[in-house]
Amino acid sequence: MDINIKVENIKCGGCAHTVSSSLLKLPHVESVDVEIEDGLVKVSGDEELDREALVKKLTSLGYPEEGKGNTLTTATSYVSCMVGKITK
């Protein structure tokens, strides 16, 4: 099963690394591809892959689904970005 989610705040490789590494820890996720330029997160997994769980995790990292962000999620994304750059 493939799920594509267009998100806000992805700006660089650090952001992409945080998103990928975090989503890969979720149940049923097999692979994650992040298109930085388009803000698109492509997730592949088994038939039990849960879109709501993915969106919830992305939002907690500061990368909400397009059109659903706010000032707090933007600030959170800066922290996630820096962590991604450090651990990359």
C-alpha positions as CSV (number, residue, x, y, z in Angstrom):
1,M,0.0,0.0,0.0
2,D,1.3,3.5,-0.8
3,I,0.2,6.7,0.8
4,N,1.2,10.2,-0.4
5,I,0.9,13.1,2.0
6,K,1.6,16.7,1.0
7,V,3.0,18.5,4.0
8,E,4.2,22.0,5.1
9,N,7.6,23.2,6.3
10,I,10.0,20.7,4.6
11,K,12.9,22.8,3.6
12,C,16.0,20.7,3.5
13,G,17.8,17.4,3.8
14,G,17.7,17.6,7.6
15,C,13.9,17.9,7.5
16,A,13.7,15.0,5.1
17,H,16.0,12.9,7.3
18,T,13.9,13.5,10.4
19,V,10.7,12.7,8.6
20,S,12.1,9.5,7.1
21,S,13.8,8.1,10.2
22,S,10.7,8.9,12.4
23,L,8.1,7.4,10.0
24,L,10.2,4.2,9.5
25,K,9.8,3.5,13.2
26,L,6.0,3.3,12.9
27,P,4.3,-0.1,12.5
28,H,3.6,-1.3,8.9
29,V,5.9,1.3,7.3
30,E,8.4,-0.3,4.9
31,S,9.9,2.7,3.1
32,V,9.7,6.5,3.0
33,D,10.6,8.9,0.3
34,V,10.5,12.7,0.8
35,E,10.4,15.1,-2.1
36,I,11.7,18.3,-0.5
37,E,10.8,20.6,-3.4
38,D,7.2,19.5,-3.5
39,G,6.7,18.9,0.2
40,L,5.5,15.4,-0.6
41,V,6.0,12.4,1.7
42,K,5.6,9.0,0.0
43,V,5.1,6.1,2.4
44,S,4.9,2.4,1.4
45,G,3.9,-0.4,3.7
46,D,1.7,-3.4,4.2
47,E,-2.1,-3.4,4.0
48,E,-2.4,-2.2,7.6
49,L,-0.6,1.1,6.9
50,D,-2.5,3.8,8.8
51,R,-2.8,7.2,7.1
52,E,-4.1,8.9,10.3
53,A,-1.1,7.6,12.3
54,L,1.3,9.0,9.6
55,V,-0.4,12.4,9.6
56,K,-0.4,12.5,13.4
57,K,3.4,11.7,13.6
58,L,4.2,14.2,10.8
59,T,2.2,16.9,12.7
60,S,4.0,16.1,15.9
61,L,7.3,16.6,14.1
62,G,6.2,20.0,12.8
63,Y,5.3,18.9,9.3
64,P,1.5,19.0,9.2
65,E,-0.6,18.1,6.2
66,E,-0.8,21.0,3.8
67,G,-3.2,23.7,4.9
68,K,-3.4,22.4,8.5
69,G,-0.3,24.0,10.1
70,N,0.0,26.8,12.6
71,T,2.8,28.8,14.3
72,L,3.5,26.0,16.7
73,T,4.0,23.4,14.0
74,T,6.3,25.8,12.1
75,A,8.4,26.3,15.2
76,T,8.5,22.5,15.9
77,S,9.7,21.9,12.3
78,Y,12.8,24.1,12.9
79,V,13.7,21.9,15.9
80,S,13.1,18.7,13.9
81,C,15.2,20.1,11.0
82,M,18.2,20.8,13.3
83,V,17.9,17.4,14.8
84,G,17.8,15.9,11.3
85,K,20.9,17.8,10.3
86,I,22.8,16.7,13.4
87,T,21.9,13.0,13.2
88,K,22.2,12.7,9.4
